[in-house]
Amino acid sequence: MTYQEVQYAVADGILTIALNRPDKLNAFTPTMCRELLDAFEQSDRDDSIRAVIVTGAGRGFCAGADLSSGGDTFDNTQRESIDDHRDGGGLVALRIFESKKPVIAAINGPAVGVGITMTLPMDIRIASSAARMGFVFARRGIVPEACSSWFLPRIVGISQATEWVYTGRVFEADEALRARLVSRVVAPEELLPTARALAREIADNTSAMSVTLSRALLWRMLGADHPMEAHKVDSKCIYFMGRSPDAIEGVTSFLQKRPPQFSMKPSSDLPAFYPWWPERRFK
């Protein structure tokens, strides 16, 4: 796919996806939705990519849905039935949730509506001190989307989630940090270097297979009803990886005091029991 509304750049094992409608503060459109879905498909197929950074071109991260069509922006009744309609932000969030690569949000400016909910399935969110965020749906007469009713309370707790969603107010990066929506706030000029340094730490020191399996374990266990469910899957994963080339290399390189050279590839070497969860269909 030739991208029009996102930039896709790979350098030294790190993919940077930049939302690219800077004149519109990177407002979300159906085209951007399709391009993000394709970008994450490409990322999973490319074993040279070890981590993904998502940011915005220009001074904004994403100003939410493009409202230029006016009051009927969210009216899909002429195109689809209520049972057939698929929320575009939800499609993106679900695809990021399924990513085999760790995803870092570098929130460089305003991130409201889908501009913030799309970051919730990303693993780590780092914000510029210039960023402002808001779950503004109730102020636009709609409701939270992009699966955020599942993600947001798990990240910040139900009390903080309800305060932000019910008021729809826009808040500063420091408030997001206090609530742990973001893991750190840095000066604008330090945002991408900070995100890249974190991605570099992953790429240079870890097994791609270990990170892929660990990402799945951490996210999937959020819905488990007992730690025994984690123990069952942990046991399979440690059994599989324990005899693998990456485990041998990880221990050997440590003993030899040298950087590891891991060889396993998530595109081809995942265990037969992956995925261990049932496919979730829309209907």
Secondary structure, 3 states (H helix, E strand, C coil): CCCCCEEEEEECCEEEEEECCHHHCCCECHHHHHHHHHHHHHHHHCCCCCEEEEEECCCCCECCECCCCCCCCCCCCCCCCCCCCCCHHHHHHHHHHCCCCCEEEEECCCEECHHHHCCCCCCEEEEECCCEEECCHHHHCCCCCCCHHHHHHHHHCHHHHHHHHHHCCEEEHHHHHHCCCCCEEECHHHHHHHHHHHHHHHHHHCCHHHHHHHHHHHHHHHHCCCHHHHHHHHHHHHHHHHCCHHHHHHHHHHHHCCCCCCCCCCCCCCCCCCCCCCCCCCC
